Amino acid sequence: MPNILILGSSTKSAMYVAKQLSRYGVEVNIYAWLDLPIKHSKYIHKYLLVESPDRDVATFKSGLINYLKLNQMDCLLPINDQALEICKLYYSEISAQVKIIGVNNSFTDEYAHSKYELIKVCETVGISSPKTSLIASLHDLETKRNEFTFPCIIKPGSSSMLKDNRLYYFKVKRIKQYEQLVDYVRENINNVNVLVQELIPGYGIGYNIIAKNGEVLNEYIHRRIFEYEGESTYRESVQVSEYPLREKVHALIKKINWNGVAMVEFRIDKSDAYIMEINGRFWGSIEVSVRCGLNYPVQLYELQYLNKDVPKGLPVKYVRVRNLKEEIVNNIRAIVQQRSLKTFFTWLATFKGALNSNEIIEDNIFDDPGFVLSSYYDVLARNAKRVIEILQVRNVSVRKHQTVVPAAKNCIIAFACHGNICRSPFAEYFARKFNPQHQYFSFGSFNSENRMSPANAVTAAEKLGVDLSAFLSSTYSPAKVAEADYVFVMDRKNFIDMKNLGVDEKKVFFMDEAEIADPYGKTVDEFTSAYHQIISSIQKRIPLA
């Protein structure tokens, strides 16, 4: 039996791709770093759970190469953005062991990777885009300030990227004022360019294609019916003729010479369509393609591994496909957060005609009970874990973990918080100024580096004689932290984070008898208050000789 290794995992896209390939007669194995319910699916032959590549991509790659050398795989399919990044960077090494499918060349992939490059090429084929400003530096931000209207959308130039042997993830945010934009840019600009876009109302659609050498072979549109905080759980297939996009999308795909599957995402405002991005790998609603008559997982396998021609211009059936588990979870969240049943009743109304043959529940328990039951169990387990973590944090005794650094001893002292942009950098810089006989550094538990401190942090620190204007964040380094004699944390959550990272608990201590609250996102006065508390604590914990 032929086999395939799916690299990475996600509850939806990996699951429904695996199902179709398994039904086609392919043995499906998954090489992943997240422990997900998909491992219990009857369509999965083997689920290999390995260490995450987030903090050490090179070691992850070496492990993957060794696995491929020891286990003969016919082909490999990256299923998420992180897996794609790994395959692109190490393409030659990985492809020497296995045929990779689902990956375009670097020139073509740039349009899926870089949102700004996509916007520029869309202009040449007549596809509209939101008004967009590219921010590549703080200077850009200031010079283009008059271009922005609020509220607006700020997004990274790329959703994820591999840099300095780490995987970085970036978020899209809706913001209301310029100060929020400044802080977003300060946090991200040293790792990725930032796009500031006008807010487009309306709803989202995906124009989903499979192509060969720039020729669209099959296509359909899915329209979001029900979504919660941007996540679509109920969608319907739509004929491409319903929107005046076909000619333009074909021109785009031809111009960039796309190969494989892609979701060209649009925002529809009245009768106008605006490009958002190209998703260059299988998307979460891929089950819609199968149910409407276009089995993209099998077509991709046939095109790129078997080198077969697939039927072109296949008809599209009207279907509505929903993920029941996610809808239930999202409705519970909405009820708790909004304290209202309005969203719940809106959702119930969508079940009108639920027994029709074109109404489909993708997580059907009768089809794959192991996966579906474990999905519900996973929700319960994750929420139980959150409760346990909250209780664990609350049970940490701040007073129990106190110390004073010996004045006569030269020590290496570390300060830690979550992001290493607000509290710990101020502690590091003030301690170095107050008592220079020791060595100091700071770090965060958040897996990102080179982020600048928020503008309010810089302002508050300057008033207290500390210059954070040039500070760049660092994340946890096992080797560097091992050298420290003391690791001072700000709050209980930081203490638990140190424990989870493997820091020796015997050298982890609290800065103060009371927790030092995180001022992130708050006013200059709140930053100043936190910094006064840090100053007082350092004077007590690290006395002068």
Order of alpha helices (4+ residues) and beta strands (2+ residues): beta-alpha-beta-beta-alpha-beta-alpha-alpha-beta-alpha-alpha-beta-alpha-beta-beta-beta-beta-alpha-beta-beta-beta-beta-alpha-beta-beta-alpha-alpha-beta-alpha-alpha-beta-alpha-beta-alpha-beta-alpha-alpha-beta-alpha-beta-alpha
